[in-house]
């Protein structure tokens, strides 16, 4: 076997073993949120200090404020602060509140796949794959939809009178999120205007207007 073949085999094995979050080496690893150590995940409390409250949260019980942004949505995510037992578990949950005709704009999660269940309202959801093919579906209460890891996706409340509610499960304790429009137009520092003009085939006036609309 030549060097090139060995390299390809090695990379294939590495990709196969790669996972978004580390596996726990014990039954659970309650996050020690007061530790000054900076790790890929939080240090563990001594298991003898674990209590039932570490494994439960009411963080998703309260509706979010959909007026906090111009899109009309709010996402409440489980974190180490409100559910410390998710440390090293490789999962998280999110409550998604969407105002009437509100939108969770096209965005991606670089470290997680997502499954969403509609609990209230009428949602139009979808994602675009790397061949620019759109997969879209209307969800009624009880319907679910899967968004593959890293792909641009959205959720839109088609009801013009009533809010919508969904719950999502994500395959990472820290899935990350990047809203496509904000990443392009209100990054820090800003992407040069000429790049955006060329990429989106728009004028400098359009760039300025979009940035203003997005709060840039």
N, C-alpha and C positions, 0 to 999 in steps of 0.2 A: 504494500500500500504506500503510495507516494505522499509527500508532505501536504499537497493540496487536498487529497482525499481525507487525510487525518484531520486537517483543519476544518473541513466541512462537517465531518463526523463529530468533532469536538463541539462546534457551534450548535449543531443539532441537539446534542445531549444537553448542553447548557440551556437552550431554549425550552427543552422538554421539562427540565427541573425548575425553571423559573416560575415563581408564584408571586401574586401581587402583595401578599402579606406573609410574614413568617408564621410557621406552624408553632402552636404551643408545645412545650416540652413537659407539661404537667396537665392536670385536669382543667385548670383555669389559671389566669394570671391577672388578678385584680390590679388595675392601674394605680400606681403610687403617684398621684398627680402633684404631690408636694416635693418630689425628689428633684434636685438640681441637675441630675444627669440628663444629657441630651442623647437619646438613642433613636433607632429606627422605629421603635415603639416605646411605650412607657415601661419603666422598671416595675417589677411585681411587688405587691405587698406580701408579707409572710402569709401563707395560706391559713395559718391559725387565726389570723385577724379577719378573715372573710366573713361577711354577714349577708343575710338575705337581701338587704337593701342595695347591695352592690350589683345585684342581678335584675333589678327592676327599675322602671322609670315612668314618670307621668309626663315627660317632656313633649310627647306627641299628642297629649289629650287636649291641649289648648289651641284654638285657631290662631294662625299667624296673621300679621298685619299686611294685607294685600295692597294697602295704600302707600307702602314704604318705597315703592319704585314705580316708574311710569308704565311698566308692563302689566301690573296688576296680579302679582303672584307673591307667595311667601313659602319658603322651604324651611322646615324645622328638622334638624338632623340629630340623631343620637351621637353623643361624643363621649370621650373619657370622663368629662366633668359630670354628665348626667346619667351615664351608664358605664361605670368603670370596668364592668366584667367583659365588655366587648374587646378589651385589650388582647391582642394576638389572635382573636377569633376569626379575623378576615371577613367581617360583615358589619353592616350598619343598616339603619332604617331611616326613612325620611317621611315627614308629613308634608304634603303639597297642597296648599290652599290656593285656589285660583278664582279671582273675581269674575263677575259676569263679563263675558267676552275678553277675559284676561288671557295672558300668554306666558308660558315658560319658554322664553325665546330659544332659538337653536343654540345648543351647547353640547359639551362633551365631558365625560368623566375619564381622565387618562388612566386611572388605576382600577376601574370597576365596570362590570356589566351590571345591568339594572333590570328588575322586574317590577312593573307598576300595576296596581289594581285600583280601578275606579270604584270609589265608594259612594259618590254623590255627583250628580250632574251628567253632562254629555260631553265627553272629551274627544277631540281629534288629535291623535298622536302619530308620530312617524319618525323614521330615521333614514339617513342617506348612507349607502355603503361606499366603498372606495372606488366603485365603478360608476358612481353618481346615480345609482338606482334608488328611487324612493320607495320605501315600504311604509304604508300609512293605513290607519284603521280608526274607525269611530268606536269608542268604548262607552258602554252603558254600565250602570252600577253592577258590580260583580265580575265584569270583564277584566282580563289581564293582558299585558303586552310586555315583550322583552326587548330591551335596547342593548345591543352588543357593546362590549367594552371599547371605549375610545371613539365611537362614531357619533357624529352630529345628530341630535334628536330634539324634539320639541313636544309640548303639550299645550293644546288650545281649548278653552272652554267655549263651546259653541252656543251655550245658553246666554242670551242677551239680558236675562232678568235675574238669574240665580247663580250663586257661587258653586264651584265644583270642589271636590275633595278626593285626593288619591293618597295611597300609601305605597312607598317604594322600598324594596329591599336591594341592597347593593353589596357586591362581592368584595368589599374592602372596608376596613375600619376607617380609612381615610381616602375616599374615592377621588377627591379633588373635583373641581368644576371650572370650566372655562367657557364663558358666553362668547360666541363667535363675533358678534358685532362689537362688543366692548373690547375684546382682545385686539381687533383690527383698528378701531378708531380712538380708543381712549387708554391705550397702554401708557406705561411710565418708564422711560420717556416715550414721547409719541413717535409712531412710525412716520417717516417723512411723507409729506403730502404727495410728492411725485410718485412714490411707490403705490399709494392708495389710488391715485388717479389712474395709473396704468393698470393696476390689478382689477379695479372695479369699473374701468372705462367711464369715469365721472370727472367733473371739473373740480377745480380748487374750491369753488363756491359750494359745491355739493359736499365736499369733505368738511368744510367749516360748519355747514348746516347740520350734518349728521353728528359731528362731535358735540355741537351745542345741544341737540336733542337728547344725546346720551349722557349729558352732564359733564362733558369734557371741557 
